[in-house]
């Protein structure tokens, strides 16, 4: 098998990065719908894409023409692909941040709901664990009579 050109590797990287961005957009929808099974499948697909991105990154770094990307005047088509990758990477990072905020907000709401349910269960049965979080019910040691 012949070695891929640097331009082919950059095309491959751009394609994978676009796939990752598309998955992140879909992930946001799935998070908003609270669809855990779909989220799990998306997470697996994202893992595969990230692995592919990492492999292609390594191939680009080891490519004999990779120094052209860092030269003061790289070939126009390489520079164009490289800039497209940088711009898309910025979008991926921004979308990742948005998705992370949605996850944190959702977890906060779940924790609040859990505490509300525990307090409705009965204040006399509420205890605190070693980390200071509330827990309802009797202690796990139980009473032996």
C-alpha positions as CSV (number, residue, x, y, z in Angstrom):
1,X,0.0,0.0,0.0
2,X,1.4,3.4,-0.9
3,X,1.7,6.2,1.6
4,X,-1.1,8.7,1.6
5,X,-0.3,12.3,0.6
6,X,-0.4,15.0,3.2
7,X,-3.4,16.5,1.5
8,X,-5.2,13.2,1.7
9,X,-4.5,12.9,5.4
10,X,-5.7,16.5,6.0
11,X,-8.9,15.6,4.0
12,X,-9.4,12.6,6.2
13,X,-8.9,14.6,9.3
14,X,-11.4,17.3,8.2
15,X,-13.9,14.6,7.4
16,X,-13.6,12.9,10.8
17,X,-13.7,16.3,12.5
18,X,-16.9,17.1,10.7
19,X,-18.3,13.7,11.8
20,X,-17.4,14.5,15.4
21,X,-19.1,17.9,15.1
22,X,-22.3,16.3,13.7
23,X,-22.3,13.8,16.5
24,X,-21.9,16.5,19.1
25,X,-24.9,18.4,17.6
26,X,-26.9,15.2,17.7
27,X,-25.7,14.6,21.3
28,X,-27.1,17.9,22.4
29,X,-30.5,16.9,21.1
30,X,-30.3,13.5,22.8
31,X,-29.2,15.2,26.1
32,X,-32.2,17.5,25.9
33,X,-34.5,14.5,25.3
34,X,-32.8,12.6,28.1
35,X,-32.5,9.5,25.9
36,X,-29.8,7.5,27.8
37,X,-29.6,4.5,25.3
38,X,-29.1,6.9,22.4
39,X,-26.5,8.8,24.4
40,X,-24.6,5.6,25.1
41,X,-24.5,4.7,21.4
42,X,-23.3,8.3,20.5
43,X,-20.6,8.1,23.1
44,X,-19.3,4.9,21.5
45,X,-19.3,6.4,18.1
46,X,-17.5,9.5,19.4
47,X,-14.9,7.3,20.9
48,X,-14.2,5.6,17.6
49,X,-14.0,9.0,15.8
50,X,-11.7,10.4,18.4
51,X,-9.4,7.4,18.1
52,X,-9.4,7.8,14.3
53,X,-8.6,11.5,14.7
54,X,-5.7,10.7,17.0
55,X,-4.3,8.1,14.5
56,X,-4.5,10.5,11.6
57,X,-2.8,13.2,13.8
58,X,0.1,10.8,14.4
59,X,0.3,10.0,10.6
60,X,0.3,13.7,9.8
61,X,3.1,14.4,12.4
62,X,5.2,11.6,10.9
63,X,4.6,12.5,7.3
64,X,7.7,13.5,5.4
65,X,6.0,16.7,4.1
66,X,4.5,17.7,7.5
67,X,7.1,20.5,7.8
68,X,5.3,22.3,5.0
69,X,2.4,23.0,7.3
70,X,4.7,24.9,9.7
71,X,6.7,26.8,7.0
72,X,6.1,30.5,6.5
73,X,4.6,30.0,3.1
74,X,2.9,26.6,2.9
75,X,1.3,25.4,-0.4
76,X,-2.1,27.1,-0.8
77,X,-4.1,23.9,-0.8
78,X,-2.4,22.6,2.3
79,X,-2.9,25.9,4.1
80,X,-6.6,26.0,3.0
81,X,-7.2,22.5,4.5
82,X,-5.2,23.3,7.6
83,X,-7.2,26.5,8.3
84,X,-10.5,24.6,7.6
85,X,-9.4,22.0,10.2
86,X,-8.5,24.7,12.7
87,X,-11.9,26.5,12.3
88,X,-13.8,23.3,12.6
89,X,-11.8,22.3,15.6
90,X,-12.8,25.6,17.3
91,X,-16.5,24.8,16.6
92,X,-16.1,21.3,18.0
93,X,-14.5,22.7,21.2
94,X,-17.3,25.2,21.6
95,X,-20.0,22.6,21.0
96,X,-18.2,20.3,23.5
97,X,-18.4,23.1,26.1
98,X,-22.1,23.6,25.5
99,X,-22.8,19.9,25.8
100,X,-20.8,19.8,29.0
101,X,-22.8,22.7,30.5
102,X,-26.0,20.9,29.6
103,X,-24.7,17.7,31.4
104,X,-23.7,19.7,34.5
105,X,-27.1,21.5,34.6
106,X,-28.9,18.2,34.2
107,X,-26.9,16.6,37.0
108,X,-27.6,19.5,39.3
109,X,-31.3,19.3,38.6
110,X,-31.2,15.5,39.3
111,X,-29.4,16.1,42.6
112,X,-31.9,18.8,43.6
113,X,-34.8,16.5,42.7
114,X,-33.2,13.7,44.7
115,X,-32.9,15.9,47.8
116,X,-36.5,17.1,47.4
117,X,-37.7,13.5,47.2
118,X,-35.6,12.6,50.2
119,X,-36.9,15.4,52.3
120,X,-40.5,14.6,51.4
121,X,-39.8,11.0,52.5
122,X,-39.4,12.1,56.0
123,X,-37.1,14.5,57.8
124,X,-36.7,12.0,60.7
125,X,-35.3,9.4,58.3
126,X,-32.8,11.8,56.6
127,X,-29.1,11.3,57.4
128,X,-25.8,12.5,55.9
129,X,-23.1,10.3,54.4
130,X,-19.4,10.8,54.9
131,X,-19.2,13.3,52.0
132,X,-22.0,15.5,53.5
133,X,-24.7,14.5,51.0
134,X,-28.1,13.8,52.3
135,X,-29.4,10.2,52.4
136,X,-32.9,9.1,53.5
137,X,-33.6,5.9,55.4
138,X,-32.0,4.3,58.4
139,X,-28.3,3.8,58.5
140,X,-26.9,0.9,56.5
141,X,-25.7,-0.9,59.7
142,X,-29.2,-1.7,60.7
143,X,-30.5,-2.7,64.1
144,X,-30.0,-6.3,65.4
145,X,-32.3,-7.4,68.1
